[in-house]
Amino acid sequence: MPQLFRGQMVAHMLSISKTALNRSDRWRLIVAISLVAVIAAVATIYRDDLRLTNLVKYEDWLRNLHAERPVLVFFAAFAIYVAVTALSLPAATALTLISGWYFRFWRAALLVSFASTAGATLAFWLARYLLREAMQHRFGDRLARFNESLERDGAFYLFSLRLMPVVPFFVVNATMGLTPIRARTFWWVSQLGMLPATLIWVYVGASAPSLRLLAEQGLAGLPTVQIAIAFTLLGLLPWVVKKWR
C-alpha cells in the first residue's frame, strides 16, 4: 500500500506540474500575441513619422539641436534605435541612413552597431522568455536534432544570417531566442556579423549632403557602384568563412 500510495502521489504531482506548465505556456503565448499586436499597431500608427520624406521638414531643427546638445541627442538617438530594433519596427534601415547623415560616419557606426545589437538581444530575450519553454515542451522531440546542430554550429549559422540580410532581422532574433544558443554568443556574433552591413548603410547616409537629397533621389544620388560592390562582397563573406572554417 505505501508503494502504491507513493506512486499515486508522484503521478498526481506530475499531473499538477504538467497542468501548471501548460497554464504558464498559455499565458506566455497570450502575452506574446498581445505584444505582436501592440507592435503591429504602433508600426501602423507611426509608420510615416520616420520616413525620410517626412523628416525633411525638420532638417534644420535637427541640425541645430545636435549643435546645442550633442551628447543628449546621441543617447536619445541610441535609445530610439534600441527600442525600434527590440520591437521589430520597420524603421531600422531609415534610422541607419539618418544616423549616418546626422552623426557622420564614425559616431553613427558606433551608435548603430551597439544599439542594433542591444535591440536584437532584447528581442532575443523576449522570444526566449515568452515562447521557448512552450516550443520545447510541445516540439522537443522534433527539435532535438536542430538543438544539437545549433549547440555545435549555432555561432556560424547566426554569423551567416547576419552577414546576409535576406532573412528578416526580427525573424533571426526570435528564432535564435527559441534555441539553446547563449545570450553572450548571440550578442558578439550578431554585432560582428551585422557590422559590415552597418558600415555600408552608415556610409550611404554619411555620403548624403542633406536629407532632402536622400529623400528625393534615394540611392540614385549616391555612389551606387561602390555600394553594389560592397554588398556583393558582403554576400560572399559567408562562403569565404565556411571555406576557411
C-alpha positions in Angstrom: 0.0 0.0 0.0 2.7 2.6 0.9 4.4 1.9 -2.5 1.0 2.3 -4.3 0.3 5.5 -2.4 3.7 6.9 -3.2 3.2 6.0 -6.9 -0.2 7.7 -6.9 1.3 10.8 -5.2 4.1 11.0 -7.8 1.6 10.6 -10.7 -0.6 13.3 -9.1 2.4 15.7 -8.7 3.5 15.2 -12.3 -0.1 15.9 -13.4 -0.2 19.1 -11.4 3.3 20.1 -12.8 2.1 19.4 -16.4 -1.1 21.4 -15.8 0.9 24.3 -14.3 3.4 24.2 -17.2 0.6 24.2 -19.8 -1.1 27.1 -18.0 2.2 29.0 -17.9 2.7 28.3 -21.6 -0.7 29.6 -22.4 -0.2 32.8 -20.5 3.2 33.4 -22.2 1.6 32.7 -25.6 -1.1 35.3 -24.8 1.5 37.8 -23.8 3.5 37.1 -27.0 0.4 37.5 -29.2 -0.5 40.7 -27.4 3.0 42.1 -27.8 2.9 41.3 -31.5 -0.5 43.1 -31.8 0.9 46.1 -30.0 3.9 46.2 -32.2 1.7 46.0 -35.3 -0.5 48.8 -34.1 2.5 51.0 -33.3 4.1 50.3 -36.7 0.8 51.2 -38.4 0.2 54.4 -36.4 3.7 55.7 -36.7 4.8 54.2 -40.0 5.0 57.6 -41.7 6.8 59.6 -38.9 10.3 58.2 -39.5 10.1 58.3 -43.3 12.8 60.4 -44.9 10.2 62.4 -46.8 8.5 63.4 -43.5 11.8 64.2 -41.7 13.0 66.6 -44.4 10.9 69.5 -42.9 12.8 69.0 -39.6 16.3 69.1 -41.1 17.3 72.5 -39.9 15.8 71.9 -36.4 17.7 68.6 -36.1 21.0 70.2 -37.1 20.5 73.0 -34.5 19.5 70.5 -31.8 22.6 68.5 -32.4 24.8 71.6 -32.3 23.3 72.7 -29.0 23.2 69.3 -27.2 25.3 66.7 -28.9 25.6 64.3 -26.0 21.9 64.3 -25.2 21.0 63.9 -28.8 23.4 61.0 -29.3 22.0 59.0 -26.3 18.4 59.8 -27.3 19.1 58.5 -30.8 20.7 55.4 -29.2 17.6 54.8 -27.1 15.2 55.2 -30.0 17.3 52.8 -32.2 17.3 50.2 -29.4 13.5 50.5 -29.0 12.9 50.3 -32.7 15.0 47.2 -33.2 13.8 45.5 -30.0 10.2 46.0 -31.0 11.0 44.9 -34.6 9.5 48.1 -36.1 10.2 48.5 -39.8 12.4 51.6 -39.5 15.9 50.3 -38.8 17.2 51.0 -42.3 15.8 54.5 -42.4 17.3 55.2 -38.9 20.7 53.9 -40.0 20.7 56.2 -43.0 19.6 59.2 -40.9 22.2 58.4 -38.3 24.9 58.3 -40.9 23.8 61.7 -42.2 23.2 63.2 -38.8 26.3 62.0 -36.8 28.6 61.3 -39.7 30.4 58.1 -40.3 32.3 57.0 -37.2 29.9 58.2 -34.5 27.0 56.8 -36.4 28.8 53.5 -36.9 29.4 53.3 -33.2 25.8 54.2 -32.3 24.1 51.8 -34.9 26.4 48.9 -34.2 25.8 48.8 -30.4 22.2 50.0 -30.5 21.1 47.4 -33.1 22.9 44.6 -31.2 21.3 45.7 -27.9 17.8 45.8 -29.5 18.3 42.5 -31.2 19.4 40.9 -27.8 16.3 42.4 -26.1 14.1 40.8 -28.8 16.1 37.6 -28.4 15.3 37.6 -24.6 11.7 38.3 -25.2 11.3 35.4 -27.5 13.2 33.1 -25.1 11.1 34.1 -22.1 7.8 34.1 -23.8 8.0 31.2 -26.3 11.0 29.0 -25.8 9.6 26.8 -23.0 6.3 26.3 -24.7 8.0 25.4 -28.0 10.5 23.0 -26.4 7.7 21.4 -24.4 5.5 20.9 -27.4 8.0 20.1 -30.1 11.0 18.9 -28.0 11.4 15.6 -29.8 11.3 17.1 -33.2 13.7 19.9 -32.3 16.3 17.6 -30.7 18.5 17.4 -33.8 18.0 21.1 -34.5 19.1 21.9 -31.0 22.1 19.6 -31.2 23.1 21.2 -34.5 22.8 24.7 -33.1 24.8 23.8 -30.0 27.6 22.7 -32.3 27.4 25.3 -35.1 25.0 27.9 -33.9 27.5 30.7 -33.9 28.4 30.1 -37.5 24.8 29.8 -38.6 24.0 33.1 -36.8 27.0 34.8 -38.3 25.9 33.7 -41.8 22.4 35.0 -41.3 23.7 38.3 -40.0 26.0 38.7 -42.9 23.3 38.0 -45.5 20.3 40.3 -44.7 18.0 38.1 -46.7 16.2 36.7 -43.6 14.3 39.5 -41.8 16.0 40.9 -38.8 13.2 40.1 -36.4 12.9 36.5 -37.6 16.5 35.9 -36.8 16.2 37.4 -33.3 13.0 35.5 -32.4 14.2 32.2 -33.9 17.5 32.3 -32.1 15.7 33.1 -28.8 14.0 29.6 -29.1 17.3 27.8 -29.5 19.9 26.8 -26.9 22.4 29.4 -28.1 23.8 31.5 -25.2 22.9 35.2 -25.0 26.5 36.4 -24.9 27.3 34.3 -28.0 24.2 35.8 -29.7 25.4 39.3 -28.7 29.0 39.2 -30.0 28.2 37.1 -33.1 25.3 39.5 -34.0 27.5 42.6 -33.5 30.3 41.1 -35.6 28.0 39.7 -38.3 26.0 42.9 -38.7 29.0 45.2 -38.7 29.8 45.1 -42.4 26.2 45.9 -43.5 26.1 48.6 -40.7 29.2 50.3 -42.1 27.8 50.2 -45.6 24.4 51.8 -44.7 26.1 54.3 -42.4 28.4 55.2 -45.3 25.4 55.7 -47.6 23.8 58.1 -45.1 27.0 59.9 -44.4 27.6 60.4 -48.1 24.3 62.4 -48.4 24.8 66.1 -48.2 21.2 66.6 -47.0 18.1 64.7 -46.0 16.3 66.4 -48.8 18.6 64.9 -51.5 18.5 61.5 -49.8 14.7 61.6 -49.7 14.2 62.9 -53.2 16.9 60.8 -55.1 17.4 57.9 -52.7 20.5 55.7 -53.6 20.4 57.1 -57.1 22.1 60.3 -56.0 24.8 58.5 -54.2 27.9 56.4 -55.3 25.8 53.3 -56.1 28.6 51.4 -57.9 30.7 51.3 -54.7 27.7 50.3 -52.7 26.8 47.5 -55.2 30.3 46.2 -55.0 30.3 46.3 -51.2 27.0 44.3 -50.9 28.3 41.8 -53.4 31.4 41.2 -51.3 29.1 41.1 -48.3 27.1 38.2 -49.8 30.3 36.3 -50.5 31.6 36.5 -46.9 29.7 33.5 -45.5 31.1 31.3 -48.3 34.6 32.5 -47.5 34.1 32.0 -43.8 32.8 28.4 -44.5 35.8 27.6 -46.7 38.3 28.8 -44.0 36.3 27.2 -41.2 
